[in-house]
Amino acid sequence: MKAAVYRGNHLVSVDDVETPAIGAGEILIRVESCGVCHTDLKKIEYDLLPPPRIYGHETAGVVAAVGSSVTKYVPGDRVIVFHHIPCGDCFYCARKLYAQCPVYKKVGVTAGFEPAGGGFAQYVRVMAWIVERGVEKIPDGVSFDTAAFVEPVNTCVKAVEQCDPQPGDVVLVQGQGSIGLIFTMLLRLRGCTIVTSDTIAKRLELSLECGADHALDPRHADVGAKLRNLTEGRGADMVIVATAVKGLVEQAIASTRPGAKIMLFAQTSDKERIELSGASICVGERQLLGSYSASVDIQKEAADLVFSGKLPVHLLVSHRVPLDKIERAFRLATHPGEFPEENPLKVIVRPQELTA
């Protein structure tokens, strides 16, 4: 099969590799769509993990084969797959901190080499503990491109539930890439007043369509002043930092009232540093929160939000790219400003499509 293999030193090459063999409790999925996620892009950009690896974890496709002991799925089933599922029994699982569970940290989906998700390949092997609890069937009429949003939507729902915004809360969402726009959609369902910020005009326009009340370019508007104007001088009740642009966490602090919640969602690299006044947290009684990855507890809820159309995630797909053009997919996702006429947003890789 064909797969996009990370070879180290920021290099990914589309190569011929062996199609994975499966065991008795495992399934093989023919990947039809896999979303490009910035978590994987950071691993490639910063060479965070040793090569070779095949990344990609927002995976939707068709069951191609099942192991001898598998009864829940049959060839032909249309499915999405999560690449992490917790044990349910450890110290962290008891506290619902699933992303800290040692079993959760083990990747259970692979296209070969060290398991790394594998969605940027034509087939993936799904290991037994993922088959048991980490696969959801895609209803008829839902496209693979749409279904690939179930995993990222889950991560956003998890963060929103942790923040617990209330109806009428004034919330700033920094960054209106696909993740920031999902947050905007979820906050609209919560009845919040939403202010979005981004430097790309088309994204700001789309954020209004997705539920934002006010959309600001921080280069031309005073975001903090706008929030204070909306709140009788107090500042935002909550900020979700949905991009890792330097300086935004500091802006989040400056834009909030005492006692506000600030959710760090995009700060996933150890190389990123934030410098804050301790008094802005301590004396200001602000809560600085972090949320990472998906939760098994809300797996079906997130799937329903996508499959039912309650979240119009189809609006977010800007590009569909064949597997052998994956370098273009990564460039579109990491440097959208280089393609102003194309307006890159969510990029979907289609491993079964090849141009060569």
Buried (B, 14 or more C-beta within 10 A) or exposed (E): BBBBBBEEEEEBEBBEBEBBEBEEBBBBBBBBBBBBBBBBBBBBBEEBEEBBBBBBBBBBBBBBBBBEEBEEBEEEBBBBBBBBBBBEEBEBBEEBBBBBBEBBEBBBBBBBBEBBBBBBBBBBBBBBBBBEEBBBBBEEEBBBBBBBBBBBBBBBBBBBBBBEBEEEBBBBBBBBBBBBBBBBBBBBEBEBBBBBBBBBEBBBBBBBEBBBBBBBBBEEEEBBEBBBEBBEEBBBBBBBBBBBBEEBBBBBBBBBBEEBBBBBBBBBBEEBEBEBEEEBBEEBEBEBBBBBBBBBBBBEBBBBBBBEEEBBBBBBBBBBBBBBBBBBBBBBBBEBEEBEEEBBBBBBBBBBBEEE
